[in-house]
């Protein structure tokens, strides 16, 4: 089991955060921060955190800050546990965080967020780096943080002030993610970045060995849900179909948002598209979300999501973590360590 302490050895992430770029402009140069992950690690073998600010998506007004953890040299051919696709120099993981999660430096300045710094974007990146060795880990910061704690993924799904979604079949979540990753790879100087959308009359091939795992935690699951609603139209788009064919796994980690419904996708037509997509699906939950008597619909929707996908023959794994422990926000966050 991965723990926060295991990834924090020999590392002061607050110091790292202070040295990272916080400029809002789309500079093509961002400072790199080398992170020692083990005693005696050779220079050049440690992973690197790189903060990219105001990375554009497929529309000019859709921009997101991104944190990239590049794998340590020499791990690119290792296999990540639980992932269908073998790791390669073009294996990528995208993570959408939940409420309160932000860059370490910014969380330290907010009284309500400071106590949850163990789950800052930087620390989560390191946890995921161990969970998916040899992968590039992309942490997508919500485009808006209302009152410094309510994450809003407006660039991916129509949302209210508190980040509760209103799903539609054509908002452009896949197109935004595809463009965001392409621009991010260019900004980070990675070899073989994704080609720009619409750059040729015939869809340009993707880089050799490109694979993608998508992970949503808590509020971040609204992005995955939006992708499910968009699957039918996205698969009909030749350019996006190439991208979708490279998605190996999707992980829902204890999804939740302040709306009164649609915490989990229950629409059978949308789930039918998901079941036939060939993507390996994973649902990991805790009592904090699915056993809350004040939000009983979350548990009902989760059961419907799992049952429907199983009936449709989807490649699905699911698990309730900490089921014998009292529901707590601490265990809600810990699902990031144990999934």
WONOR-V305642 format. One record per run of one state. SS is the DSSP state (hx for helix, st for strand, lp for the rest). FROM is the first residue (numbers start at 1). TO is the last residue. If there is no record, write none. Layout:
ss:SS from:FROM to:TO
ss:SS from:FROM to:TO
//
This chain:
ss:lp from:1 to:3
ss:hx from:4 to:8
ss:lp from:9 to:12
ss:hx from:13 to:19
ss:lp from:20 to:31
ss:st from:32 to:34
ss:lp from:35 to:47
ss:st from:48 to:56
ss:lp from:57 to:62
ss:st from:63 to:70
ss:lp from:71 to:90
ss:st from:91 to:96
ss:lp from:97 to:103
ss:hx from:104 to:108
ss:lp from:109 to:110
ss:hx from:111 to:114
ss:lp from:115 to:116
ss:hx from:117 to:119
ss:lp from:120 to:120
ss:hx from:121 to:131
ss:lp from:132 to:135
ss:st from:136 to:140
ss:lp from:141 to:143
ss:st from:144 to:146
ss:lp from:147 to:149
ss:st from:150 to:152
ss:lp from:153 to:158
ss:st from:159 to:159
ss:lp from:160 to:164
ss:st from:165 to:165
ss:lp from:166 to:172
ss:hx from:173 to:188
ss:lp from:189 to:210
ss:st from:211 to:217
ss:hx from:218 to:235
ss:lp from:236 to:237
ss:hx from:238 to:244
ss:lp from:245 to:246
ss:st from:247 to:253
ss:lp from:254 to:267
ss:hx from:268 to:275
ss:lp from:276 to:279
ss:st from:280 to:286
ss:hx from:287 to:290
ss:lp from:291 to:292
ss:hx from:293 to:311
ss:lp from:312 to:315
ss:st from:316 to:321
ss:lp from:322 to:328
ss:hx from:329 to:338
ss:lp from:339 to:339
//
